[in-house]
Amino acid sequence: MDIHLYGVPHQRCIFHKIKNITDHLQYGARRGEVGEVSATPSRQAKQERKRAILAEAGQIYATNVEVEIRARAQVFRDTWEGREPQAVAAFFHDFEQTLCYLTVDFPMAHVSLIRTTNLLERFHKEIRRKQRDIGMLQSEAGGDVLWYMVAMRETAKQRALCRGKG
């Protein structure tokens, strides 16, 4: 990547960084209402813990001010590290790369386009869907036209979205 995109910082997808927390949840012992420890949390308790940790991790990036993001990240660490050490360690691995979008000189309306890979993934899904609808393409040029048409439509959608935010 450095050869083709020299000087461009490597941005980790914020959405996937948060989503990957769930891969490392251990759902350790939890204290009950009366102070007793439950060794095997119920399915509902696991869902509640998952929902809570994901919501708090998502709130870290609810601002575009780096100092505030770092402060929220520290609160998140202090809150969850004792309960879910592996999930917190995974979240903070390459954490700095989730902040790269703050260092790039982009209009604020475009920030949502560069902090996650969701748009890129949506674009690829749309290409696959269109190709499946068409079936076998008759030529390489047909594939080029398909990519061009989908890219133009997605670009028009994003421009309309950015104009609405600006």
C-alpha positions in Angstrom: 0.0 0.0 0.0 2.9 2.4 0.7 4.0 2.2 -2.9 0.7 3.2 -4.4 -0.7 5.3 -1.6 2.5 6.9 -0.2 1.9 9.2 2.7 -1.8 8.2 3.2 -2.4 7.0 6.7 -3.9 3.5 7.1 -7.3 4.0 8.6 -8.8 1.1 10.5 -12.6 0.7 10.1 -14.3 2.0 13.2 -17.4 -0.1 12.7 -15.4 -3.3 12.4 -13.1 -2.4 15.3 -16.2 -2.1 17.5 -17.9 -5.1 16.1 -14.8 -7.3 16.7 -15.1 -6.7 20.4 -17.8 -9.4 20.5 -15.3 -12.0 19.2 -13.3 -11.6 22.5 -16.1 -11.4 25.0 -15.7 -14.0 27.8 -18.9 -13.2 29.7 -17.1 -13.9 33.0 -18.8 -14.2 36.4 -21.3 -11.4 37.1 -22.6 -10.2 40.5 -26.3 -10.8 41.1 -28.7 -8.5 42.8 -27.8 -9.7 46.3 -24.1 -9.8 45.7 -23.8 -13.4 44.8 -21.6 -14.4 41.9 -23.2 -16.2 39.0 -20.6 -18.4 37.2 -22.6 -19.0 34.1 -24.5 -16.0 32.9 -27.9 -16.5 31.2 -28.4 -15.9 27.5 -30.2 -12.6 28.4 -27.3 -11.5 30.6 -24.8 -12.2 27.8 -26.9 -10.2 25.4 -27.2 -7.3 27.8 -23.4 -7.3 28.4 -22.7 -7.4 24.7 -25.2 -4.6 24.0 -23.7 -2.5 26.8 -20.1 -2.9 25.8 -20.8 -2.2 22.1 -22.9 0.9 23.0 -20.1 2.3 25.2 -17.5 1.5 22.5 -19.6 3.3 19.9 -19.9 6.4 22.0 -16.1 6.8 22.0 -16.4 8.0 18.4 -19.5 10.1 18.8 -17.3 13.2 18.4 -14.6 14.3 15.9 -12.5 15.9 18.6 -9.4 13.7 19.2 -8.9 14.7 22.8 -12.5 13.9 23.6 -12.2 10.5 21.8 -9.1 9.6 23.8 -10.8 10.6 27.1 -13.9 8.5 26.2 -11.6 5.6 25.3 -9.9 5.8 28.7 -13.3 5.8 30.5 -14.2 2.8 28.4 -11.0 1.0 29.4 -11.5 1.8 33.1 -15.1 0.6 32.9 -14.6 -2.7 31.0 -11.0 -3.9 31.4 -11.7 -5.7 34.7 -14.8 -7.4 33.3 -13.7 -8.1 29.7 -9.9 -7.9 29.5 -9.5 -9.7 26.3 -12.2 -7.7 24.5 -10.7 -4.4 25.8 -7.2 -5.5 24.7 -8.5 -6.4 21.2 -10.2 -3.0 21.0 -7.1 -1.1 21.9 -4.9 -3.1 19.5 -4.2 -0.7 16.6 -6.5 1.9 18.3 -4.3 4.7 16.9 -5.2 3.6 13.4 -8.9 4.3 14.1 -8.1 8.0 14.5 -6.2 8.5 11.2 -9.3 10.1 9.6 -8.8 13.0 12.0 -5.4 13.8 10.5 -6.6 14.0 6.9 -7.6 17.3 5.5 -11.1 16.5 4.4 -14.4 18.4 4.5 -16.3 17.3 7.6 -19.2 16.1 5.3 -16.8 13.4 4.0 -15.6 12.1 7.3 -18.3 9.4 7.4 -16.9 8.2 4.1 -13.4 7.5 5.3 -13.8 6.4 9.0 -15.4 3.0 8.0 -15.3 0.5 5.1 -19.1 0.2 5.1 -19.5 2.1 1.8 -16.8 0.1 0.1 -18.4 -3.2 1.3 -21.8 -2.0 0.2 -20.4 -1.1 -3.2 -18.9 -4.6 -3.6 -22.2 -6.2 -2.5 -24.0 -4.2 -5.1 -21.5 -5.3 -7.8 -22.1 -8.9 -6.8 -25.8 -8.5 -6.8 -25.9 -6.9 -10.2 -23.5 -9.5 -11.7 -25.8 -12.3 -10.2 -28.8 -10.6 -11.8 -27.1 -10.4 -15.2 -25.6 -13.8 -15.1 -22.5 -14.4 -17.2 -21.0 -11.2 -18.7 -20.3 -11.5 -22.4 -17.0 -9.7 -22.4 -14.4 -8.0 -20.2 -15.8 -4.7 -21.5 -19.2 -5.7 -20.0 -17.6 -6.1 -16.6 -16.0 -2.6 -17.0 -19.4 -1.1 -17.9 -21.0 -2.8 -14.9 -18.3 -1.4 -12.5 -18.7 2.0 -14.1 -22.4 2.2 -13.9 -22.6 1.0 -10.3 -19.7 3.4 -9.3 -21.5 6.4 -11.0 -24.8 5.6 -9.2 -23.0 5.2 -5.8 -21.0 8.4 -6.3 -24.2 10.3 -7.1 -25.8 8.9 -3.9 -22.8 10.0 -1.8 -22.7 13.5 -3.4 -26.4 13.9 -2.7 -25.8 12.8 0.9 -22.9 15.1 1.4 -24.8 18.1 -0.1 -27.6 17.3 2.4 -25.1 17.5 5.3 -23.2 20.6 4.1 
